[in-house]
Amino acid sequence: MSDYQVLEIGALDEWRDHYGGFRPESSRDGRRVVDHELEMQFIGLTANALEPGEEAGYWHAHARIEELYVFLGGRGQMGLDDDVIDVEGGTVVRVGQGVWRTWRASPESPGQLRWLCIRAGGYELPHFPDDSQRDEDRPSPW
């Protein structure tokens, strides 16, 4: 049996309908903790959607975790320590350990601010994946 799982999280315009979070007191509409639904070992993933004008309402930082925010639509801002940067669909922000962060959807955003947050920790990835192998002779399944 192969080691993979498939989870349908819905189209972008359906993300807001999901209620979730890491703990009941921090759960909200528009957050889905995908790694709680799949058997993830080394990475974490949340799918997020904020309405225009809505904000996280808190700051957080990680001691061991690195996060990558991939913005897919809408417009907003991220607070990163003492800086505020503008984000929109197509913006990718890497946030290292010890950096305080928060975010909001701009009140004038044309739609929901939607993003994926990818979390990883453990040990540094090699520049070139050193644990892969290729099979040039295996035919494609389609």
C-alpha positions in Angstrom: 0.0 0.0 0.0 1.4 3.4 -0.9 1.9 6.1 1.7 -0.3 9.0 0.6 -3.6 10.6 1.5 -6.0 12.9 -0.4 -8.1 15.6 1.2 -10.5 17.9 -0.6 -10.4 21.3 1.1 -12.8 22.9 -1.4 -12.4 25.8 -3.8 -10.9 29.1 -2.6 -14.4 30.7 -2.3 -15.4 27.9 0.1 -12.5 28.3 2.6 -14.4 30.8 4.7 -17.1 28.3 5.4 -14.7 26.1 7.4 -14.5 26.7 11.2 -11.2 25.5 12.7 -8.0 26.2 14.6 -5.3 24.6 16.7 -7.3 25.0 20.0 -11.0 25.8 20.6 -10.2 29.2 22.0 -8.3 30.2 18.9 -10.6 28.6 16.3 -12.5 30.8 13.8 -14.3 30.9 10.5 -11.9 30.6 7.6 -9.2 28.5 9.2 -8.5 24.9 8.3 -5.6 23.1 10.0 -4.9 20.6 7.2 -2.2 18.8 9.1 -4.7 17.8 11.8 -6.7 16.1 9.1 -3.8 14.3 7.3 -1.0 12.2 8.8 1.7 14.9 8.4 5.1 14.2 9.9 7.4 17.1 9.0 5.3 19.9 7.7 2.2 21.7 8.7 -0.4 23.5 6.6 -3.3 25.8 7.2 -5.8 27.2 4.6 -7.0 30.7 5.6 -9.6 33.3 4.6 -10.3 36.7 6.1 -13.1 39.0 5.2 -12.1 42.6 4.2 -11.3 44.5 7.3 -10.9 41.4 9.5 -7.6 40.8 11.3 -5.9 38.1 13.3 -6.3 39.9 16.6 -3.0 38.6 18.0 0.7 38.4 17.4 2.7 35.2 17.5 6.3 34.0 17.1 7.8 30.5 16.9 11.1 29.3 18.5 11.7 26.3 16.2 9.1 26.6 13.4 9.7 28.4 10.1 6.6 29.5 8.2 5.9 30.3 4.6 2.8 32.4 3.7 1.6 32.0 0.2 -1.1 34.6 -0.6 -3.6 33.5 -3.2 -6.1 36.4 -3.4 -7.3 39.6 -1.8 -5.2 42.4 -0.3 -3.9 42.9 3.2 -0.9 43.6 5.4 1.4 41.5 7.6 3.0 42.9 10.7 6.6 41.5 11.0 8.3 42.7 14.1 8.4 46.5 13.6 7.6 46.4 9.9 4.3 46.3 8.0 4.3 44.9 4.5 1.5 44.8 1.9 0.4 41.4 0.7 -1.9 40.2 -2.1 -2.4 37.2 -4.4 1.0 36.2 -5.6 3.0 37.4 -2.5 5.1 34.8 -0.7 6.5 35.7 2.7 9.0 33.5 4.6 9.1 34.1 8.3 12.0 32.7 10.4 12.1 31.8 14.0 11.7 34.5 16.6 10.0 36.9 14.3 6.6 38.3 15.6 3.9 38.2 13.1 0.2 39.2 12.6 -2.0 39.9 9.5 -5.2 41.5 8.4 -7.3 41.8 5.3 -7.5 45.4 4.0 -10.9 47.1 4.5 -10.8 48.0 0.8 -9.7 44.5 -0.3 -11.8 43.4 -3.4 -12.5 40.1 -1.7 -11.3 37.8 1.0 -7.6 37.6 1.8 -6.8 34.0 1.2 -3.5 32.2 1.9 -1.8 29.0 2.8 0.6 28.9 5.7 3.2 26.2 5.5 5.0 25.3 8.7 8.2 23.3 8.9 10.8 22.6 11.5 13.5 20.1 12.4 16.6 20.3 10.3 17.7 22.4 7.4 16.7 21.2 3.9 19.5 20.6 1.4 19.7 23.0 -1.5 19.2 20.0 -3.8 17.0 17.1 -2.5 19.4 14.4 -1.7 16.9 11.7 -0.8 15.1 11.3 -4.2 15.6 8.9 -7.0 14.4 9.0 -10.6 13.1 6.3 -12.9 13.4 7.5 -16.5 12.1 4.1 -17.8 8.8 4.0 -15.8 6.0 4.9 -18.2 3.6 7.8 -17.3 0.1 6.6 -16.2 -1.8 8.8 -18.7 
